[in-house]
Amino acid sequence: MLHDRLLVRGIPEEGERRSSGGLVIPETVKMATRLVWGEVCGAGSGARHVQAGDRVLFDPEDQREVELHAERYLVLRERDVHAVANERPEHGTGLYL
């Protein structure tokens, strides 16, 4: 990857979700634009806060799709990432957002 680009593998969501009250929300219900999680498979040399192996939160509409070895990946800019979740110990608490 070049510059601040990230190669991200989308993490598939489960079919049904549950609301905080316990109601089942079927897969067919279209919710408002939701942010989704993905796993970074590669990061360009200009990416400062994201590394391969991190989980990132991003808007699925801010993406470009590419297929490599019959697997679907997304290409994002680092600035399009809303949050990073990783388990690096330098922050002291483990998982952080």
Backbone as CSV, one residue per row, in Angstrom:
resi,resn,N_x,N_y,N_z,CA_x,CA_y,CA_z,C_x,C_y,C_z
1,MET,0.847,-1.167,0.000,0.000,0.000,0.000,0.900,1.240,0.000
2,LEU,0.416,2.278,-0.614,1.172,3.515,-0.710,0.579,4.593,0.188
3,HIS,1.425,5.507,0.590,1.050,6.706,1.348,0.221,6.342,2.578
4,ASP,-0.964,6.939,2.737,-1.772,6.691,3.931,-2.909,5.705,3.669
5,ARG,-2.766,4.867,2.657,-3.823,3.917,2.304,-3.763,2.674,3.191
6,LEU,-4.939,2.096,3.426,-5.066,0.892,4.236,-5.801,-0.165,3.429
7,LEU,-5.355,-1.401,3.520,-6.041,-2.534,2.922,-6.786,-3.237,4.061
8,VAL,-8.115,-3.250,3.978,-8.941,-3.713,5.092,-9.820,-4.868,4.638
9,ARG,-9.867,-5.890,5.467,-10.777,-7.020,5.244,-11.992,-6.776,6.134
10,GLY,-13.170,-6.701,5.525,-14.390,-6.467,6.293,-14.704,-7.641,7.199
11,ILE,-15.179,-7.344,8.391,-15.596,-8.386,9.320,-17.100,-8.563,9.130
12,PRO,-17.535,-9.737,8.667,-18.965,-9.924,8.388,-19.788,-9.836,9.667
13,GLU,-20.945,-9.188,9.545,-21.854,-9.088,10.678,-22.748,-10.320,10.712
14,GLU,-23.226,-10.637,11.890,-24.147,-11.749,12.033,-25.472,-11.355,11.408
15,GLY,-26.263,-12.340,11.007,-27.522,-12.085,10.335,-28.516,-11.305,11.172
16,GLU,-28.779,-11.749,12.384,-29.742,-11.072,13.233,-29.015,-10.350,14.350
17,ARG,-29.599,-9.231,14.769,-29.057,-8.474,15.899,-30.143,-8.379,16.958
18,ARG,-29.737,-8.020,18.137,-30.703,-7.810,19.214,-30.594,-6.370,19.691
19,SER,-31.744,-5.789,19.986,-31.759,-4.434,20.536,-31.391,-4.509,22.007
20,SER,-31.188,-3.366,22.628,-30.841,-3.354,24.052,-31.984,-3.899,24.901
21,GLY,-33.210,-3.853,24.390,-34.364,-4.394,25.101,-34.589,-5.872,24.847
22,GLY,-33.771,-6.484,23.986,-33.871,-7.911,23.724,-34.677,-8.267,22.487
23,LEU,-35.185,-7.276,21.765,-35.934,-7.562,20.547,-34.993,-7.997,19.433
24,VAL,-35.424,-8.979,18.634,-34.616,-9.472,17.523,-34.846,-8.560,16.318
25,ILE,-33.755,-8.076,15.728,-33.819,-7.242,14.524,-33.332,-8.106,13.371
26,PRO,-34.228,-8.461,12.425,-33.815,-9.350,11.334,-32.818,-8.680,10.395
27,GLU,-32.113,-9.504,9.650,-31.082,-9.037,8.722,-31.660,-8.150,7.623
28,THR,-32.923,-8.361,7.276,-33.536,-7.634,6.162,-33.875,-6.185,6.494
29,VAL,-33.860,-5.806,7.764,-34.179,-4.429,8.152,-32.998,-3.533,7.823
30,LYS,-33.242,-2.497,7.052,-32.184,-1.547,6.676,-32.116,-0.450,7.734
31,MET,-31.015,-0.395,8.428,-30.809,0.638,9.436,-30.192,1.857,8.765
32,ALA,-30.165,2.961,9.483,-29.472,4.150,8.990,-28.011,3.788,8.773
33,THR,-27.300,4.629,8.078,-25.897,4.342,7.781,-25.159,3.989,9.069
34,ARG,-24.588,2.807,9.083,-23.879,2.315,10.262,-22.394,2.222,9.964
35,LEU,-21.600,2.476,10.957,-20.166,2.252,10.841,-19.919,0.761,11.030
36,VAL,-18.904,0.237,10.361,-18.605,-1.195,10.437,-17.147,-1.400,10.844
37,TRP,-16.854,-2.580,11.373,-15.502,-2.946,11.779,-14.824,-3.727,10.661
38,GLY,-13.517,-3.563,10.572,-12.718,-4.319,9.628,-11.329,-4.549,10.200
39,GLU,-10.608,-5.492,9.626,-9.248,-5.808,10.067,-8.256,-5.298,9.030
40,VAL,-7.259,-4.561,9.482,-6.255,-4.002,8.577,-5.287,-5.116,8.184
41,CYS,-5.165,-5.352,6.875,-4.252,-6.379,6.360,-2.950,-5.765,5.864
42,GLY,-2.963,-4.475,5.557,-1.763,-3.795,5.095,-1.930,-2.298,5.245
43,ALA,-0.828,-1.621,5.537,-0.861,-0.166,5.711,0.313,0.446,4.964
44,GLY,0.063,1.589,4.338,1.111,2.289,3.617,2.102,2.936,4.569
45,SER,3.226,3.396,4.025,4.275,3.984,4.860,3.851,5.309,5.483
46,GLY,2.839,5.966,4.944,2.369,7.234,5.496,1.329,7.084,6.584
47,ALA,0.862,5.868,6.844,-0.117,5.648,7.916,0.593,5.756,9.257
48,ARG,0.138,6.676,10.095,0.836,6.937,11.349,0.232,6.247,12.561
49,HIS,-1.083,6.044,12.562,-1.741,5.535,13.762,-2.316,4.137,13.602
50,VAL,-2.201,3.565,12.431,-2.805,2.260,12.150,-1.734,1.318,11.622
51,GLN,-1.769,0.074,12.088,-0.835,-0.942,11.631,-1.611,-2.178,11.191
52,ALA,-0.948,-3.049,10.468,-1.566,-4.323,10.085,-1.923,-5.090,11.355
53,GLY,-3.104,-5.675,11.360,-3.578,-6.424,12.521,-4.549,-5.646,13.390
54,ASP,-4.620,-4.325,13.235,-5.555,-3.515,14.010,-6.970,-3.710,13.498
55,ARG,-7.936,-3.519,14.372,-9.344,-3.460,13.972,-9.709,-1.992,13.860
56,VAL,-10.384,-1.627,12.761,-10.742,-0.227,12.544,-12.243,-0.098,12.310
57,LEU,-12.779,1.052,12.701,-14.180,1.382,12.519,-14.272,2.422,11.419
58,PHE,-15.086,2.158,10.390,-15.153,3.070,9.253,-16.552,3.075,8.657
59,ASP,-16.830,4.080,7.854,-18.100,4.211,7.159,-18.024,3.373,5.889
60,PRO,-18.939,2.427,5.686,-18.859,1.564,4.506,-19.045,2.307,3.186
61,GLU,-19.524,3.540,3.211,-19.696,4.298,1.976,-18.416,5.021,1.555
62,ASP,-17.417,5.119,2.445,-16.140,5.777,2.137,-15.090,4.757,1.737
63,GLN,-15.397,3.884,0.817,-14.489,2.781,0.534,-14.365,2.523,-0.958
64,ARG,-13.310,1.854,-1.300,-13.092,1.326,-2.649,-12.848,-0.162,-2.487
65,GLU,-13.452,-0.947,-3.345,-13.385,-2.393,-3.225,-12.385,-2.966,-4.221
66,VAL,-11.656,-4.004,-3.784,-10.716,-4.699,-4.652,-10.771,-6.185,-4.295
67,GLU,-10.557,-7.037,-5.300,-10.559,-8.471,-5.059,-9.158,-9.015,-5.315
68,LEU,-8.612,-9.695,-4.317,-7.284,-10.300,-4.410,-7.393,-11.762,-4.007
69,HIS,-6.933,-12.652,-4.874,-6.970,-14.087,-4.606,-8.365,-14.539,-4.190
70,ALA,-9.370,-14.078,-4.915,-10.777,-14.434,-4.699,-11.294,-14.002,-3.328
71,GLU,-10.676,-13.022,-2.712,-11.152,-12.491,-1.442,-11.358,-10.992,-1.586
72,ARG,-12.427,-10.485,-0.995,-12.799,-9.076,-1.119,-12.128,-8.243,-0.032
73,TYR,-11.461,-7.165,-0.453,-10.821,-6.230,0.462,-11.318,-4.822,0.155
74,LEU,-11.090,-3.914,1.082,-11.447,-2.515,0.910,-10.192,-1.677,1.014
75,VAL,-10.122,-0.606,0.232,-9.004,0.325,0.304,-9.539,1.631,0.885
76,LEU,-8.959,2.056,2.005,-9.380,3.270,2.709,-8.203,4.195,2.900
77,ARG,-8.476,5.458,3.128,-7.448,6.382,3.592,-7.461,6.355,5.113
78,GLU,-6.333,6.617,5.720,-6.270,6.603,7.174,-7.216,7.636,7.779
79,ARG,-7.422,8.744,7.115,-8.297,9.785,7.661,-9.771,9.374,7.639
80,ASP,-10.128,8.322,6.886,-11.505,7.835,6.862,-11.814,6.869,7.999
81,VAL,-10.824,6.539,8.806,-11.006,5.632,9.939,-11.498,6.459,11.136
82,HIS,-12.571,5.998,11.766,-13.160,6.710,12.903,-12.582,6.260,14.236
83,ALA,-12.152,4.999,14.338,-11.602,4.482,15.594,-10.702,3.295,15.288
84,VAL,-9.747,3.058,16.195,-8.827,1.923,16.083,-8.916,1.130,17.378
85,ALA,-9.051,-0.171,17.265,-9.048,-1.047,18.436,-7.902,-2.025,18.255
86,ASN,-6.989,-2.052,19.199,-5.892,-3.006,19.142,-5.524,-3.428,20.553
87,GLU,-4.582,-4.320,20.668,-4.180,-4.837,21.972,-2.710,-4.573,22.232
88,ARG,-2.203,-3.434,21.756,-0.806,-3.091,22.008,-0.633,-2.646,23.456
89,PRO,0.383,-3.134,24.128,0.548,-2.809,25.553,1.083,-1.405,25.837
90,GLU,1.492,-0.623,24.841,2.084,0.680,25.144,1.080,1.663,25.743
91,HIS,-0.198,1.373,25.639,-1.201,2.259,26.241,-1.551,1.848,27.642
92,GLY,-1.099,0.697,28.082,-1.263,0.282,29.456,-2.582,-0.420,29.784
93,THR,-3.646,-0.157,29.041,-4.928,-0.738,29.395,-5.371,-1.836,28.453
94,GLY,-4.594,-2.163,27.453,-4.992,-3.185,26.497,-5.817,-2.596,25.373
95,LEU,-7.035,-3.054,25.220,-7.899,-2.609,24.131,-8.272,-1.148,24.310
96,TYR,-8.141,-0.350,23.266,-8.521,1.053,23.355,-9.248,1.487,22.096
97,LEU,-10.014,2.519,22.211,-10.703,3.133,21.078,-10.277,4.573,20.995
